[in-house]
Structure formats: C-alpha cells, structure tokens
C-alpha cells in the first residue's frame, strides 16, 4: 500500500492552481428545457395536466414550475437532481400502474431527455403567471436593432501602451484592460508556449525533437515557423474536426431501442477531418453540409465530398417509426436544430410547439423552415426499424462506396403549422422561408419548384448574414482561450450573453470574411498575438479586479478535452498510432446493438476521433470521466467537471496502469542516463518542460525510498495523474 499512498501524495504535489469556468449551468439548463422538455410537455401533457385542462388528472399540473415540484394527488413526482427517485420517469417508461401518456409510450430518446433534465436539477424558467420569468421576449421590431442581427463593423481601438501590442487584436484587448486598470502579465516561456500551441492546434503534446528545435531557435520568426508547421500537420484536421463533430452530434448508431448501426457514418467524419486539413473555406463548408447534393462539381472527387458532407443532416439520433405519428417531425426538428445552432448560434427548435419564449421566432417561422426539410429526403441506409418499410438508401460515390446524406424530394411541399406541435392537429400551411427576424435586409428568393435548401445554405453562408461569421470566429476564439467572446457560443439570441469585447468580435468576423473564410488564417492571426502568448501566472493586483481573467490579462488555464487526454497518455507511453484509421471501428457489428450495445472502443491505440461512437453504449472510461460530448445534442462548448473518480482513474484503471508501465519502460530504454537524467526526460515527455530542482529532489527521494520494482511505474503514473498533465496553461 505504501507506494500507492506516496503516489497520491506525489500527484497532489505535482499539481498547480487552476482556474477554469464553464458556461453558466443555469443558462444551459434553461436552453435544454426550452429545446427538449417544454415542447414535449406542451404536446403530450398539457391536455390533462395544465390550468386550461377541462379536468386536471391526478391533481398534477405540469404547466408551471411550482406545479411540477408540488406533484399531484399521489405526492411528489419529480425530485431535482435525482431521476431515479422521480416517479414521473417511471410513469413515462410505463412501469407500474401509472402511465404517462396513458395511451402510448414516448420514444426512449425523449424519456432520456427528461432523465438528463432532472439530473441537471430540473431547471425551469416558468412561473405561475407566465412562461419566462426573468426574461423578456424579443419582438420583431426589437430584433431589427439587436446587436447579433447587425452586420459586423470595423473600428480602431485607442490604447496608451501601443508598444505592447503585436496586432489589432492585441489593441482591442489592451484597450479593455487599460479601461479596467489591468496590466498584462509577462510572456510565456518557450516550453509553455510550445505545449500550448501543440495541444491547441493538433491536440498532441510536442515531441522531444520539436521541443529542442523550438527552444534553441533564436530567429525572430521562431514562433511563426512552429505555428505554420502545426497548421500544415495532418493532425490539425483531427483536432479541429473533433470540435466540429461535437456540433454535428456525430455518432455511428441511431440510439433507439434497437440501436441500429450507421456503417457509413465514418465517411462524414473523414470528410470533416479532410475539410479542416485542406482549409476548405468556411462558407463552402456550410454550403456543402446543407446542400452539397445541389452544388456543381469540377470532378468526381469534389462531388463525392459534397455528397458526403450532407451527412450532417442524417446523423441524428433517430426514434422508432413504429406507432409514432411524430416520426418525420422529430427528424425534421433535429435537422432544424443542427442547422440553426451549428451555423447560426440560435435555437429555433423551441418554436415547434409555440412561439419562441425568448427570441422573435414564431411557429410560422419554424414550419416555414420545416417545409424545406420535408421537401428533402434523408438518406441513412435503413428505415430505423419500420417493419416492411422501404430503405432510404445512400448517396452513391464514384469509388463504389456510399454515403449518408440528403437529396431533393420529388414532391416539393409546404407544410402546415401543427397546433402545439401535434401531428394530429394540422392548421394553415405556410410557404417555405427563413425566420423573419434573422433574415434582415437580404435573403435569396426561393424557387418554389425546389426545396429551398440550396437558397437556405446560400443565405447562411453569405457575408451579408450577420450571425454566421460571428458565430464561427467566436468558437475559434473559445477553443484557443477557453471561453468565447460571447460566452454562450450556441446562443446569440436574447437568452445568450452579450460579448465581452464586441468591437473585437466584429473585427474578427470582418477579417474572417476578408481572408476568404479561412479557418487556418483566423487561427494563425489569433495565436500570433501577444495576448495568446502570455503566461498564465498569477498577479495579485489584477486578480483583485478580474479574478476570472475575463479581460485576458493572463492566459486562462484550460483542461484538455477527454480525447486529448487519452491521446496524450498514449503519446507519452509511446503507443499512440498516428496513422488515420480506415473505415469504422464498428467493424462487423450486428444489425442491432440494443440499448447496452458493446462499445467497440477499448483496444485501439489510434487517436480518439477514430473510436466508434455508439449511442447508449458504454464509452471508454477515460472519455466518460472527462466529459466527452453527448452525441444526442448539438454541443458547442463541453462541460468541465472535477470529480474524485478522475483522479482515481489514473491510480486504479487498467488502462492508466498499463500506459504508466509502458512509459517507465520507455525511460529505462535510455540506459546511458542516470536516475536524474531519466527524471528530467520524463518531465520533458509528459509535461513538455524540464524538471525543476524541486521536481528532481522530490522524484529522486521517492525513487530512493521506495523499495519496489514498481517505483518507476508509480512515478510515471504520478506524472500522468498530475493536474499539470491534463491542463494547458
């Protein structure tokens, strides 16, 4: 036991103070309620459980927060934070005598949404007098002047200490700092900067050769050379493609009770990686994913890419078709959600059952968009379990393969508004169009003989769309600084946060378009700033004014994402396979995996982006513990949790033990080095820096006093368990 105890102590002493913050949980919870919970309550529950019900069944009111918490005649039905103790979940599952709704069972995916909502604490903005206490509903007139719906404008900041800034970006940031009485800290050292750049741009730690080259390079353009090298790496697409797959709710199964595999989903994953590597202009990236099947192509390969890109609209978690009148409407809702959130940073799906409670988006707007997707056919190779139904097929590709995606329907239609989102209550049909509040003064006219999907893509990808460029550059900034300039990256509406640096956000959006919508150029421009290259060191005077470094007087510490942590562990152990995995790791998976289907992910040493993502199946423990994105949701920013199980994983898991052993063997292979040399090498490999004198003394003391053949293994394990290993600063 002694070595284990020392290991834990060592891991703690290797840690350093970290400040990390995430998007306010209340806001995320409210957004989740509006998107996933309120529409279900309105559509399936209010008839019997609202103040407007002819007879309130069971004395249970579900149209107010107070009513939900009070419960009914049989007592409390919902316990915030405890779905297993909430009888409403049992009733929704039709377990026992109480069944909600009584005549049919809601899809498993919907029930799981309620489980997640309750686990969040059941956030609910409603009160007894109205649906949105504390929030003001935006009118169409107000939308005309709302900041996010105005075209970005150029401006020039004025600063006192002009010599500090390396770029206009620096001047915008410095202007805010000077106004707040803040002074930027010193520049980061070479070791810290290279590790930061390497993880941010390719998601891997720097190699020993890369560290030595950069530290010894005295040329004035040394940083630029490293940035250009990393941007040109094939691993760039793997890193930044992973960010996009979070938005695309990428997975390789449909997630229903049968959990049918999508054997061709990996082609979309590979398309995304390739798009980032080739630096596909972002406006083209938008066009391809929404309407790639409708775009002209110069050759067969370009056509294949465009067809495969439309997989974005087919990757959803699909409910069963059997006995589900809302089946097609659920699919359309997902397509509207991913299109509006991923590209526009706006939630539109809330308007399926009612006018949006916060933004100026009506049910008419929603069903106008729904008509566009109803006039398109989703291609995902199966019928999601509909017995005797016709398969939907795939896009055929020039190499003989096939891809998921969408195509134009032969029957172009407008759809009716559904009263309360109920498929059994169609109302007036509305012509296909885009949300009125978001259109502004420019929008292409729809060809009434076609779906309108191409025109929608062109509208979103236009430089005249005030949201698209802003949303994209805000997310780029978020991945480099830990927080966006708008700290609600998937909500630029009334419920979202206003920008901390509005002039800078506009500057970045304008520059993005001016530089041909190049993601790589945008990243390069940001990481070459003085601000990005600052140290993360504490400063007492600044901390008193701005403890969270909102004004970026220092570089905030950021925990690595789950995939980057796993890839880093494999890199340090020497076992990471850097070659792209060809195809899907599902391999010869059964046609139906079921709710608990196998993970297919535990044995590969490839980068984590190539692991099979199976909805509802167990994930590799390291991914689950470190907050991997939920593939059922459009995720712009991941949660960052800190729980004891994360530390225990590096101490007790077979994976961590195995990689620590391989790391120790890697050190022992350097037989010409003494123990001090091996300790220094270990720090360079794991943490990207040499060991300090204190590090050396502590490590050598531990190795000397630990009478065990496992001493080097437990020392390596301590490095992997350290806070410094899983954070960039």
N, C-alpha and C positions, 0 to 999 in steps of 0.2 A: 504493500500500500504506500510506502514512503515515496517511491518515485512518482506515483500519481499525485500525491499531495504537493510535492515540490513542483511538479509540472503545472498544477493550477496556480501556485504562487508565482511561478516564473511568468506564466501567461499574463497574470494581472500586472506584474511589474513592467512587462513589455508594453503595456497599453499606454495611451496618452489621451488627454482630454479631447473630447469630440463634441461639437455642437451640430446637431442635424435636426432639421424640421421638415415636416411634410405639409401638404395641402390640408387646411383645416378639416378635421374629420366631420364636423357638423355640416359643412358645405357639401362634402362628398356624399354624406348620408342623405341630405335633402335631395340632391340630384338623383341618387339611386331611388329614393322613394318616388319622385316625380316620374322617372323613366320606367320603373319596373313594378311598383306597388300600387300607386294611385289608379293607373288605368285598369288594373285587374279588379280593384275594389269597386270602381265605378261600373265596370261592365258586368261583373258577376255577383256582386254582393249588395249594392245599394238598393236593389229592388225590394229586398226583405230586411235590410239592416241599415236604414237611414231614416232621418226625420221625415222624409217625404213618403215613406212606405205606408201603405194602407193599414198594415198591421206589422209592427216590429216583432219579428220572430225571435223567441227566446230572450226578449228584453235586451238584445245586443245591438248597439249602434256602432257602425264602422265608418261613419262619415265625419267623425271628429276624433282628434287625438284623445280627448277626455273619454269619449265613448269606448274607444278601443281598450284603454287602460282600465276602465271601470269594469268591463266584462258584462255578462248578462245574468239571467236567472240562475244559471249553474255555476256562477262565480267567475273569477278572472280567467281570461282566455289567452292572454299574452303577457309574458314576463320578459321585459327588456334585457337583452344580453344572454338569454337562456332559451334558445329554441326548443331544446329537449323538454323543458318544463312548460312549454306553451301549448295548451290543448288545441289552439287553432291549427297548428301544424298537423296534429293527429287527425283532426276533422278533415283537413284538406286532403290528407292521404287516404281518407275513407277507412280509417282504422277505428273500430268500435262502433257504437250506435249513432254518434253524431257525425254527419257527413256534410261538408261544405265545398261546393254547392251540392244540394241533395240529389239532383237528377243526373249529374255527371261529374267525373273527376277531372280536375285541371291537369294540364301536362306536367310531367315531373320537373321540367325546367322552370316552370312558374313556381311550383312549390319550393324548389331550391332557392329561388329568388327571395321568397318570404323567410326561409331559414337564414339566409345571409343578412337580410334586413334586420331581423330580430337580433342576430348575433352582433350587429353594429350598435345595438341599443335601441332599435326601432325608432330612428329619427323621423319626425313627423312635423311639418310646418303648419298643420291645420289647427284651428281652434273652433270653438262653437259658433262663432259669428261669421267665419269666412275661411277660405282655403289657404291663405297665405299670410298669416300674422307675421308682422315684422318685415314684410316685403311689399313693394309696390309694383303692380302690374304695369308694364310699359304699354303705352298707346302707340298707334301708328304715327301720330304726329310727333311724339317724343322720339320715336325711332329715327326720324329724319335728322335729328341732331345728336343722337347717341354717339359717343366717341368711336366705338368699334365699327360703326357703319359709315364713317367718313374716310375718304381716301387719305392715305398717309401723306404727310407734308414734310418737306425738307426744312431744317433750321440749323443755326450755327450757335453752339454754346459759347459763353464767355467765361473764362477762368482766370484766376490770378497767377497760379503756378504753371504757366504754359509749358515750361521746360520739362515737366514730369511726364506729360502725355506723349505717347508714340503715335497716336491715331485719333481721328474724330471720336471714335468710341470712348477712348480714354477721357477726352474732354467732356463728353456728356456725363460720364460717371464722376469725374472730378468736380464738375460744377455742383452736383448734388452734395458731394462730400464737403466742399467748402461752405455751402449754404447751411449744412448741419453742424459745422465746427469739427469735422473729422479730418484726419490726415492719414493717407495710405501708408501701410507698413512697408517694410523692405521687400526687395525682390527675393524670390525663392532661389535656393541653391540649385546647382545643376542636377544633382541626384533626384531631388524632389520634383523638379520641373519635368525631367525626362519620364519619370514614373507616371506623373500626371498625364502628360501627353500620350504616352503609350496606352494607358488604360482608356483614356477618353476617345482616342482615335481608332484603336484596333482592339481594345478590350483584353489585351495581354500584357504581362509585365515585360520590361525590356530585358534583352539578353545581356550576358556579361560583355560581349564584344561591343554591343550598342552603348552600354554604359561607359566603357573605356574610351570609345571613339568620341562620344559627346563631351565627356569631362575634360578630355585633353585637347579638344578643338578650340583654339583661341581665335578663330576667324570671327569677324563681326556678324557674319550670316550663319553662324553655327545653329542657332535655333531654327531659322528658316529651313535649313537643309534637313533637319530632323522632322519638321512638320511636313515637308514635301515628301520625304521618304515614307512616312506613315500614311499620308493621304494616297500614295501610289500603291500601298500594300494591298494584296488580295484579301487580307483580313479586315480591311476597312469596311467592306460591304457586309461582312459577317457581324461586325459590331453595330453598325448603324442600321443594318437590315433588321436586327433584333428589336431595336426601338420601334421600327415601323410595324413589325409583326404583332406587337402589343396593341397597336391601334387597329390592326386588321383582324383581331380576335382569332389569330391563326391556331388551328388545331387540325388533327388528321382523323377525327371521328365526329359524328353528328351529335353525340351526347344524350340521345334519348334512351329509353329503357333498353333498347336493343344495342345501342351504341355502334351503329354501322360505320365501318372504316371508310375514309376517303383515300383510296390508294394513289390518287393523282395529285393530292394536295401539295406534295413536296415541290411540284413544278412551280407553284406560286412562290413558295419560299425561295427557290433558286432564282426566280425572276427578280425578286426584291433584292437579294444579295447582288446580283449582276447589275441591277439598275443603279445601286449606290456605287459600285465599283467603277462603272463606266460614267458615273456622274450624269445620268440622264437628267436633263433639265426638269425641274420640279413641275412646271406647267405641263410638260409632256407626260410626266409620271402620273399626274392627275387624269389627263385625257385617256391614257392607256387603261387605267384601272376602272374607270366608269364607262368608257365607250371604245375600248380597244378594238372590238369587233367591227366597228363602224369607221375606223381610220384607214386611209390609204397607206400602202406599204411599198417600199422600194424593192424589197426582195422577200423571199420566203422566211428567212430568219427574223426579219423585223415583224412580219405578220405573225409568226409564232409567238414572239414576245408580247405583242399587243393582245392576242387572244388569251394568252396565259395570264396576263395582268388582270383581266376581268374576273379572275378567281376571287378577288376581293369580295365581290358581291355574292359569292356562292359558298363561302366558308363558314357560314353561320351555324350555331347550334340549332339543329332542326327538330321541331316537335314531330310526333307521330301524325300521320294523315288520318288514321282511322278515327271515325266518330269525332272529328274535330272540325267544326264548321269554320273555325278561325285559322285553319292551317295556312292558307295562302296569305291571309292578312298578317299573320305572325312573321312569315318570311319577308313580306314587304316592309313591315315595321323594322326588322333588322337591317334591311338594305337602306332604308331612310336614316336609321340611326348611325350606321357606319359612315355613310356619305356626309351627313351633316356634322358629326363630331370629328371625324378624322381630318376632313378638309377645311371645314368652316369653324371648328371650335364652338359649335352651337348644338343644343339639344332641340330637336324638332319632334321626336317620337312622343313626347308628352301630349301633343295635340291630337293623338289618335282618338281619344275619348272625350276631350273637352278642349276648349281654347287654352292655350298655354297660360299657366298661372303667373308667370314672371315676364316673359318676353312677348312681343307683339306678333305672335304666330297663332293663327286660328285653325280650327278643324278644317276649314275650307282650304287653307294653305297646305295642310297635311295631305288631304285627299287629292289635291292638285298634283303633288309630288307622287302620291301613291299610284296615280294613273300612269305615270312614266314607267314605273317598275312593273305594274300589271301588264303593260304592253311590251314587256321583255320576258324572255324565258330563261329560268335558272338552269344551268347545266351542272349537275353534280353526280351523274352516273348511276343514280338509283332513285327510288321513289320514297325514301325514308320510311319504308315498311308498309306502304299501301298495298294490300294483297290484291294481286291480279292487275295492278296498275301498270301503265306503260313507263318504262325507264326514260329518264330525261336526257341521257346521253352525255357526250362531251364535245368540246371543240377538237376536230381532227388537226394534227400537226404535220408539218412536212416531213419529219423524220419517222413517221409511222406511229408516233405517240399520240397522246390525247391529254386535254387539259380541261379542268373545271372552269366555269365562267358563265357568261350570259350572252344571249343573242336576241335580236328583234323577234317579237311575236308576229305571226301572220295576221292576227286580229288586234288592231290598234283600237284602244278603247279609253274613254273617260270613265271614272268610277264614281259611285255615289258616296256622299257623306254617310257614315254609319252612325246612327244615334247611339251615343255612349259607347261607340266602338263595337257595337253588336252587329254581327254579320246578318242576323235575322231582322234587323231594323234599318234597311237602306232608305235614304232620303234623296234629296236632289243631287243629280250628277254635277260635277264641277269640271271645267276644262283643265287639261294638263297645264301646269305652270310652276313657277318657283315662288317661294314665300315672299309675300308682298314687302314686308319690312326689310328684307335682306337684299332685294333687287336693286334698290337705289334708282339712279337715272339710266342705267344701262343693263340690258339683258337681250340676248338674241331672241328672235321670234321663232316660235316652234312651227315646224312643218306638221300640219295636222294629220298628214298621212303616215307619219312616223312616230315612234315612241316619244321623242323629245330627249332621249338620254344623251345623244351627242351634243345637243344645244345646252343641256344642263352641265355637261362636262366643260364645254367651252366657256360658259358663264362662270363656273368655279375657277377655271384656270386663267381667267382674264386678268390683266393688270388693272382693270377697272373694278375688280371685285375687292372691296376694302378689307375683307377678312382673310383671304387665302394666304397672302404673303405674310401678314402679321402673325397668323397662327403658326405658320411653318418656322419663321425665324425665332419666335418665342420658344418653341420646343427645342430648336438647336441650342439656344442660349441655356435652357433648362438642363440639357444633358451635359453642358460644359461647366455650369456654375451651381447645379443642384436645385435651383429654383428659377422659374421663368420670370421675365419682367412683368408678365401677368401671371400671378400665382395660382390661377385656375386655368390650366392650359387647355382643357376641353370645354370651357365655358366662358366665352367672351360676351355673354348676354348680361341681363340685368342682375342675375344672381351671382355672376362672376365678380372677381376682383378687378379693380382698375389698375393700370400699370404703375409700377413704382417709378419708372423712367419713361414717360410717354413719348417724349421727343426722341429718345434713343430708339425705342421700338419702331417709331416711324422711319427713322434713319436707316435702320437695318432692313425694314421692309422695302424701302426705295432702293437701297443698294442691292438687295436680293434680285429684284427685277432688272435693274440696270446691268447686273453681271450675268444675265441670261438664265436666271433661276438656278444658278449653280450652287448645290449644297456644299461641295468641297471648297469653293471660293469663299462662301459665307463662313464656314468653319475656320478656314485659314485666316481670314480677316479678324476673327474674334480671338483665336489663340495666340496671335502675334501681338496682341495688345499688352500694355504694361499691366493692366488690371488682371488679366488671366495669369500672368506670370508672377503675381505677388505671393509671398509666403502666407501660410495660414496661422502664423504666430499670434499669440495673444497680445493685446495692447490695452492696458488698464483704462487710460483716458478715453479711447474710442469705445471701449466696452460699456462704459457708463452711459454713453449717448446712444449707442446702437449695438446692444448685446447680440442680436441675431445677424449682424452684418448685412442688413437689408440694403445698405448703401455701398456695400462691397469695398470697404476699407481693407479687407483682407480676403483671401480665397477661402471660402467655406469648406470645411471637411465634408466629404461625401462617402457614404458607404457604397461599395461596389454592389451591382446587381447580382442576383443569385447565379446567373450563368457565368459572369465574370469571375466570381469567387471560385466556382467549380473549375473553370478553365485555368485560373491562376494556380490552384492546387496541383492540377495535372501538369502544368508547365514546370512548376518548382520540383516536382518529383521526377521530371524527365520523361513522363509517359504520355504527354499530350500528342495526339496525331493532328498535325496541322493541315493535312490534306482534306479537301471537302468530301463529305460523304455523298456517294452517288445513290440517288433514289431515297426511299423511305425506310427507316429502321423498323417499321411495322412488319416488313418482310411478307411472309406468307401468313398474315393474320387471318383468323377466322372471319367469316362474313358478318358475324355479330359478336361483339365483345362483351356486351352486357354492362350493367352498372359498375361492376367492380373489376372490369377487364384488366388484363395484365398491362404493366407499364412499358415493357419492351425497351427500357431505357437504362438499366443499371450497369451494363457490362461494357459499354462503348467508351473508348478514350478519345473520341472525336470531340470537337467543340460542341458546346451545349446547344447551339442553334440547330444542330442536326438531330438532336434527340427527338424521338416521336412524342408529340403532344397528344395524349389520349384523354378526351374529356371524361371526367368522372373516375378515372383510373388513378391508382397511387403514383405519385411523382417520385423521382429520386429524392431522398430525404433532404439533401442539401438545397435543392431547388424549392421544395415546400417550406423549409425553415426560413429561408431568406427572401420570402415574399415574391415569388415568381408571379407574373401577371395571370389573372383569371381569363382563360380563353373564351369565356362566355360573354365578356364585356369588352367594350372599346376602352382601352386603358392608355391614357396619355402620360400619367405620372404614377409610378408604383408607390405603394405604401412602404415605409421603412419602420419595421418593428425591432424591438430589442427584448428578447425573452431568454430565460435561462437555458432553454433547450438548444439555442445556437452555440453557446459555449460548451455545453455537454457533448454536442455532436463532434467537435474536434477532439474531445477526450476519449469518447467511447465508441464512436461509429467504426465499423469495419473498414469503410472507405477511407476515413481520416487516418486510421492506424496503418493501413496498407500504403497510403501515399507517404506518410511520415517515414516508414521503413525504407521505401524507395529513395526518398530524399537523403536519408542517412547513408545509404549505400552509394549514392552519387557523391557525397562528400568523402567517404572513405576511399573512393577510387583515386583520389588525389593523394597518393601515398607520400609524395615529396613534401607535403605540408605538415607542419606540426599542429597541435590542437588549436593554438591561437590563429593560425592561418586558416584552418577549416572553419572556425567560428566566424571569421571575417568573410570567408567565402559564402557561408550560409546566409549571412545578413545581406550580402550583395544579391544572391539568388532570390531570396524570399522577399526582401524589403526594398531592394534597389539601391541600397546605400551601404557603406562600410560600417562595421561595428564601432561604436564609440568606446572610449576607455572603460566607462562604467558597464557597457554591454559585455565587453571582453572579460572584465573581472567577475561579473555575475555568472556568466556562462561557464568560465573555467572553474570557478568554485563549485558549481553544481556538478560538472563532469568529474571533478576530482573527488567529491564527497559521495557521489552516487556509485556504490559498488554493485554495478549491474551491467550486463551486456546490453541492456536496453537504454543505457544512458543517452547515447547519441540519438536514438529514435525518439525518446521522450523530449529531448532538447529540440529536435526538428518539429515535433508535434506542438511544442510551446510556441515556436515561431508562427506556425500555421494558425494557432489559436489566438494569437495576439490581435488586438484591435488594429494595430498599425498595418497588419497584413490585409485586412478586409476593408480598409478605408484608403482613399486618396486624399491628400491634403495639399 
